[in-house]
Amino acid sequence: MAVLQLGDISVQRIVEHEIPVYLPSDMFDEATPEAIEPYREWLEPKALCPRTGRLVMPVLSYLVRTRHHCILIDTCVGCQKSYAEPPEWHQRRNEDWLSNLEAAGVHPEDVDYVFCTHLHSDHCGWNTRLVDGRWVPTFPKAKYVFSRDEYAEIEAENSLIFIENVQPILEANQAVLVDIGLRAGRRALARAHGGPHGGARGDSSQVRPTSRCNVRRPDPQSAAARRDRLEL
């Protein structure tokens, strides 16, 4: 597992899985087979599965270590979760993510902060795990940072994601709600002491041209402008 060093801050990918999930057209209206054909040579096999024609979706966390703290940015899908979309994530029993975290030298009790860029199922699943029939925080000593606005939205929905991944954190008094808004909550920044800085953004996909937008984005023009800025 490669480590990115930003001064005295280290950043490491903790991968849960990289599997074909969605068809390109599920994500981008313009991603027809004809539009994709000229790019197959460099898309396959890492980004596009040649057998299924589906996009290979990496589901991962970032482990950030500073001189003082151990931080996780997002916690992937998790195990034994009830949500059923996509079907591959329903009632998973694979604990590779937790094993990969421990292989990086970090045990659950070592984590100081968990930063959820947003509360989609593949970004907060390992917030909790099932112990004796109850969902409990995976990281017993950590503070979990959520956007206050998104927390209020998901609490009102009372979805399975809230019940299984978020509510137990509140009940354990480990949640920190911050006023950063829904969209701003997808960003995390790290600045090294007297040195460089870096950023992480949840669900940020790069496409060519950048004007092509995920069909799930309510504001395509703003999304394209943000992707242009990431090009810098």
N, C-alpha and C positions, 0 to 999 in steps of 0.2 A: 504494500500500500504506500504509494508515493506521498511525501509530505511536502507541502508548500510552506516555506519559511518567510514570514514578514517581520523582519527584525527579531524581536524576542517572542513573537507569536507564531505558533505552528498550526497549520490547517490540514486536515486529513479526511479523505472520503471514507465513510463507512457504508458499504453497499449492502442492501438487503437482497435485491435481485435486479437483473436486466433481462426482461422477457418481452416477446411480442404481445401487445395488448390491443391497441386501436388501429383501425384502418386509417390511412392518411386523410381520407375524405371525412372521417368522423371528427377530425380536428380542424381541417382546412377545406373550405368549400371548393377551392380551386385545385385541390390536389387530386385531379383525375389521373387514371393510369397513363393517359397521353402526356399530361403535364410532367409526370414523374419520370417517364422513360429516359429523357436525356441525362438524368442525374443518377440513374441506378448504379453506375460504375463506382461512384464514391459513397453512395448511401448504403450499399450492401457490403458486408452483412451487419455492420455495427449499428446502423441507424434504421435499416429496413430489412426485415426478414425475407430472404429470397424464396422461402418455402411457402409462407402464409401471406406475404404482401403486407404484413402489419408493421407498424412502427415499434421499434425496440425501445421500451421505456425504462430508463434507469431510475430506480427508486433508492434513494440514498440520503444519508445524513452527513453533516459536516461536524467533525470533532475539532474544536478550537481550544488550544491550550496556551495560557498566558503564564506569566511568572506566579500568578496568584490564584487563577481559577481554571476549572475544567468545564467547558461549555459544549452543549450539543445544539446544533441548529437543525430542527425538524427530527422526527422520530419514525418516519416510514409507516408501514402498514400494520405491523404487529401480528400477534397470534390470537387465534380463537375469536376473532371479531365477527360480529353478526351481519355487518353490512355486506350486501351481495353484488355490488357493482364496482368493478367488473367481477365476474364469477370467480376468477383466479384468486381473489383476495378474501373470499368467504371462508371462514373457519380454517385459515391456514394453521399448520402445525410446525412450520419450518422456523427454527430459531437461529438461522445463520447470522442474522443481523446482530443478535446479542453476542454470538460467538465471535463475530468479526470485531465488535467493539472490545471485547476482552482480549482478542489477539493484538489489538493496538495498545494494550497495557492499561485499559480503563475498565473498572468494575462498576456496577450501578451505584454503589455507595460513594464512588469517587466524584460523581458529577455534581457540580455546584449550581449550574443553571441550565435549563432547557428553554430554548427560544423557538417558539412555533411561529414560522413566518405567516402561516394561516392555518385554518382548521379544516382542511380537506382530509379525507380518510388516509391518504398516503403520506401525510405530513405529521400526524399526531398519534399514530397507532401504538407505538411503543411507549407512549406516555404512561400506559398502565399495562398490567398483566393480571391474569386470572389466578387467584390464589384462594383455594378452599371455597370456590363459588362466588368470590367477591372480586371486583376490579379494584386494584390497589396501585399506587404510584410505583413505577418501575425503579425510579431513582429516589430513594427514601430521604436523602438529605438535600435534594435540589429544590430551588425555586423555579417554577414554570412561568414563563412570561407570555401572556396573551394580550392581543388587542382588546381593549374594553368594548369597542363597538362590535367587533366580530363575536366576542363572547356573548354579548346581549342578544345578538341575532340568532346564534345557534342555541342559546338557552330557550328563546321563545319557540323555536322549532321543536325542541325536545327530541332531537333526532338520536339515532343509535350512536352517532359519532359523539354527541354531547354526553349521552348516558354512559358510554363505555370509556371514552378517552379524556373527557374534560371534567365532568361533575365529580369524579373521585378525587381529582386534584384539589378542587375547591373544598371538598369535605375533609381532606387531610390538611387543610390550611397551608398548602404549598403554592398556591396561585398568586401571581402578581399581575394585576390588570393595569395596562398602561394606555394613556390617551394618545394614540398615534394614528387612529383612523383605520378603515378596512384596507385600503390600497397600500398605505405606507407601511402597514404591518408586514408586508411581504419582503421588507428589506432588513438586512442586518449588516452592521458595520464593525470593523475591527481596526484599531489603530495601534501600531507598535510604539513602544516607549521611545520617543525621539526619532522615530523612523517611519517606514512606509505604512500605508493603510490599504485595506481591501474591503470588499463588500460581497454579500451573498444575497441573492434574490430568489424567492420561491417561485417555481413554475415559470421561469423565464426561458422561452424557447427562441432560438435564432433560426430564421428562415431567409431564403432568398427568393424574391426581393423582400425587404422588411415590411412592405405594405401588406403582404399576405398576413391574415390575422386568424388566430384560433376562433372557431365559431362560438366558443363559450365566452368570449370577451364581449361585454356589453358596449364598449367604446373602442371600436377598431382603430380610429385615428390616433387616439391617445396611446394605445398599445403599440402602434407602429412607431410613433415618435419616441417612446421609451426604448424600443429596440434599436432605433437609430443612435440614441445616446450611448447604449451599451457597445456600439461599434467603435466608439472613440478610444 
